[in-house]
Amino acid sequence: MLCASAASARPKEWSEREAAAQAQHDIRAHRIKFYRYGGYASMPIGVPAQYFHIADRYPRADGGIGCIVYDRALRERQRKYSETYNKLMLSYLLRKR
C-alpha cells in the first residue's frame, strides 16, 4: 500500500490552476500558509504591503526562494503559482474577519 501511494504522488506543476486548487483545499482543511518568493529578501508575493502583517502570522512555504536561478521558466511558474495562491489565501482571511 505504501508503494501505491508513493507511485501516485506527482510533482508540482507550478501552474496557476494548481495554485487555485491547492489554496481551496488548504482553506477547507484550515491549513493557512503563504508562499514566499524572491532572492535575498523574499516576500509573500501577491500580498499588498499593508497586509504583510497578516501573512507573517502564518507558516511560510517556499515558492521560489533563492538568489541563484538556473531555470528561469520554472522560476516564473513559481512566481505565478505563489502569487495566485497568496491572493486567494489573503482574500479568504480578509472575508473571514
Backbone hydrogen bonds, N-H to C=O, Kabsch-Sander energy under -0.5 kcal/mol:
donor,donor_aa,acceptor,acceptor_aa,energy
5,S,1,M,-1.9
6,A,2,L,-1.9
7,A,3,C,-2.1
8,S,4,A,-1.3
9,A,5,S,-0.8
19,A,15,S,-2.1
20,A,16,E,-2.3
21,A,17,R,-2.1
22,Q,18,E,-2.7
23,A,19,A,-2.6
24,Q,20,A,-2.2
25,H,21,A,-2.2
26,D,22,Q,-2.8
27,I,23,A,-2.5
28,R,24,Q,-2.2
29,A,25,H,-1.8
30,H,27,I,-1.2
31,R,26,D,-3.1
32,I,30,H,-0.7
34,F,59,P,-2.1
36,R,61,A,-3.2
37,Y,43,M,-2.4
38,G,64,G,-2.4
42,S,39,G,-0.7
42,S,40,Y,-0.5
43,M,37,Y,-2.2
45,I,43,M,-1.8
47,V,44,P,-1.7
51,Y,48,P,-2.5
52,F,49,A,-1.5
54,I,51,Y,-1.2
55,A,51,Y,-1.6
56,D,52,F,-2.3
57,R,54,I,-1.3
58,Y,55,A,-1.3
61,A,34,F,-2.1
63,G,36,R,-2.4
63,G,61,A,-0.8
66,G,38,G,-2.3
69,V,67,C,-0.6
70,Y,68,I,-0.5
72,R,70,Y,-0.5
75,R,71,D,-2.2
76,E,72,R,-2.2
77,R,73,A,-2.1
78,Q,74,L,-2.5
79,R,75,R,-2.1
80,K,76,E,-2.2
81,Y,77,R,-2.5
82,S,78,Q,-2.8
83,E,79,R,-2.5
84,T,80,K,-2.5
85,Y,81,Y,-2.8
86,N,82,S,-2.7
87,K,83,E,-2.2
88,L,84,T,-2.0
89,M,85,Y,-2.4
90,L,86,N,-2.8
91,S,87,K,-2.4
92,Y,88,L,-2.1
93,L,89,M,-2.2
94,L,90,L,-2.6
95,R,91,S,-2.0
96,K,92,Y,-1.9
97,R,93,L,-1.0
